[in-house]
Amino acid sequence: FRLESEVDYILNFLDHPDHDRREVAIYCIQSFSLINGQQQVFKKKFFRIPNTQQQVILLKYFHTNSFQIDLEFYKKLLNSGNEILKLSTAEILWDSGYIKIVEEFYYGQYNSETIEENVL
């Protein structure tokens, strides 16, 4: 079977307004790897998904199926307004060895006086 050709079709439903259709697309897409052009479509659609739980599932999928870390994409997620996505992204970056990026992001939220007070 040449099911890889169906990936583009599945990608069309990732940001569908209907929750159940998105769920099915998420379930199906996890059976495939994405090629470069499909990764770009995935990332665009990712930000239009209204359900955080579904975004987290897709974020973990994207990470496990990417050959290398897309730092631009993950930094964009770190700066999103969603705390759950920030934590999930920080975990991925930390586990992938990008500890300094995570530390800079979280330490950057505090001024130097606050950090010094807590250390002393």
KADAMO-V637982 format. One record per pair of residues at least 6 apart in sequence whose ideal C-beta (glycine too) atoms are under 7 Angstrom apart, sorted by the first residue. I is the first residue (numbers start at 1). J is the second residue. D is the distance in whole Angstrom. If there is no record, write none. Layout:
I,J,D ; I,J,D
//
This chain:
4,32,6 ; 7,32,5 ; 7,34,7 ; 7,38,6 ; 8,38,7 ; 10,25,5 ; 10,28,5 ; 10,29,5 ; 11,29,7 ; 11,38,6 ; 11,41,5 ; 11,42,6 ; 11,45,7 ; 13,21,5 ; 13,22,6 ; 13,25,4 ; 14,22,6 ; 14,25,5 ; 14,26,7 ; 14,29,7 ; 14,45,4 ; 14,49,7 ; 15,45,4 ; 15,48,4 ; 15,49,5 ; 16,22,5 ; 16,25,7 ; 19,51,7 ; 22,49,7 ; 22,54,6 ; 26,54,6 ; 26,57,6 ; 26,58,6 ; 30,61,5 ; 33,65,5 ; 34,42,6 ; 34,65,6 ; 42,62,7 ; 43,73,6 ; 46,55,7 ; 46,58,6 ; 49,55,5 ; 52,82,6 ; 52,84,5 ; 52,85,7 ; 55,85,6 ; 56,84,7 ; 56,88,5 ; 59,88,6 ; 59,89,7 ; 63,92,5 ; 69,96,5 ; 69,98,7 ; 74,89,5 ; 74,92,7 ; 74,93,6 ; 77,85,5 ; 77,89,4 ; 78,86,6 ; 78,89,5 ; 78,90,7 ; 78,105,5 ; 80,86,7 ; 90,102,5 ; 90,105,7 ; 93,101,6 ; 93,102,5 ; 94,102,5 ; 107,115,7
//
